[in-house]
Amino acid sequence: MRANKGNRVKIIKYGLEYRGIVMPSSKDTLVLKLDSGYNIGIKIDEKTKIEILDGDKSLIYEHKIEEKTIGEAESQIKKSLPRISIISTGGTIASRVDYRTGAVTSQFKTEEIMKAIPELSDIATYDSELPFNILSENMSPKHWIKLARIIYDKIKKGSYGIITTHGTDTMGFTASSLSFMLRTSVPVVLVGSQRSSDRPSSDSYVNAICAAKVATSDISEVSVVMHEGTSDDFCLIHRGTKVRKMHTSRRDAFCSINSSPLGRISYPGLEIEKFQPHKRRDEEELKLYDKLEERCALIKFYPGADPNIIDFYVDDGYKGLVIEGTGLGHVSSEWVPHLKVDIPIVITSQCIYGRVCDRVYGTGRDMLKTGIIEGEDMLSETALTKLMWVLGQTDDLEEIRSFMQKNIAGEITRSSMTP
């Protein structure tokens, strides 16, 4: 008899006793959520004694490591399940510790993720692709374009949903860029993890399983699925244009900004609770708008910042700028003359929550006279990817202004929310 996910067990190894709940585990390691709330991974071998504590009577079993090839695992998948495409780009969810150097390196292939998380086979069948295997800091607009084209082709060929594994550090940039490039008829879900999959405290298992469930739902938008809290009980479904990583290492690092999440998914029940309206499966015709203008920059204003930085970008041939200003979207009076340029400049705020409004104070009104575009309540990174996308569609300044102030993919909300 084997311990199943969710069983409460007692493990005795080398004279030490551990009690807790069985979490998603690999074939030779049992991941246990201890009563303290921490997770621990225990390598199971002939010296390990495990008791299943569920019910009135303890059941003792001998652990037998199951060696299954990918082909054998796939042969057991139910034919009636929908087919999901997994596109792996790398990141911590597809990483493990290199014990030679002590660093986390990206080296898992999509098939290995499937083998490490067998519960995925209960949700769907899968095809996979590994277009690149990089950490997210190495992502660029060229990668976003390639990814959008692959997703488009997968959907066109009949994929019921898309899962893209991605490093967490720049996942918000990729999610927002895909939101503008794709009009999707099926769910497109980005997922990552804060801790590598071979660590006992990894969030990769739960995140991936929840992402698979969302990929089979009717939430046909680009979304990001990550842990809601520090426990393994819920993941949140964030709209791709409204999500930001808010902590360097916590498992609940991702939050929806100026908007509620699209929904929440329970674990292990995998029930989806929806929080706000969303586009539904087959509601929109599949379309791809894959032109981006890469020569755009994000500038952060700070006290004493040299306004000549604007002239530098303009003289270097950049086609558009996003300036992250102060509270309501201001820069110093010294910067105002430098804003009078022939390229679009979008103003966002350094504040996490709220909306840009340059009509309250004199400086803001002077900025508006130069022709700047207010970024409403967009995240700065979303404003940047949107500007890249808009400039890929038109070079007419009035059309650019109209596009930037129009809600295209849920990036602008009517009223800003507070945390």
Secondary structure as UniProt FT lines:
FT   TURN            5..6
FT   STRAND          8..13
FT   TURN            14..15
FT   STRAND          16..22
FT   TURN            27..28
FT   STRAND          29..34
FT   TURN            35..36
FT   STRAND          39..43
FT   TURN            46..47
FT   STRAND          49..52
FT   STRAND          59..61
FT   HELIX           70..75
FT   TURN            79..80
FT   STRAND          83..88
FT   HELIX           92..94
FT   STRAND          95..98
FT   TURN            99..102
FT   STRAND          103..106
FT   HELIX           110..116
FT   HELIX           118..122
FT   STRAND          125..129
FT   HELIX           136..138
FT   HELIX           141..156
FT   TURN            157..158
FT   STRAND          161..165
FT   TURN            169..170
FT   HELIX           171..181
FT   STRAND          182..183
FT   STRAND          188..191
FT   TURN            197..198
FT   TURN            200..201
FT   HELIX           204..215
FT   STRAND          222..227
FT   STRAND          234..239
FT   TURN            240..241
FT   STRAND          243..245
FT   TURN            251..252
FT   STRAND          254..256
FT   STRAND          263..266
FT   TURN            267..269
FT   STRAND          272..274
FT   TURN            281..282
FT   STRAND          287..288
FT   STRAND          296..300
FT   TURN            303..304
FT   HELIX           308..315
FT   TURN            316..317
FT   STRAND          320..325
FT   TURN            327..328
FT   HELIX           333..339
FT   STRAND          345..349
FT   TURN            358..359
FT   HELIX           362..369
FT   TURN            370..371
FT   STRAND          373..374
FT   TURN            376..377
FT   HELIX           380..393
FT   HELIX           397..404
//
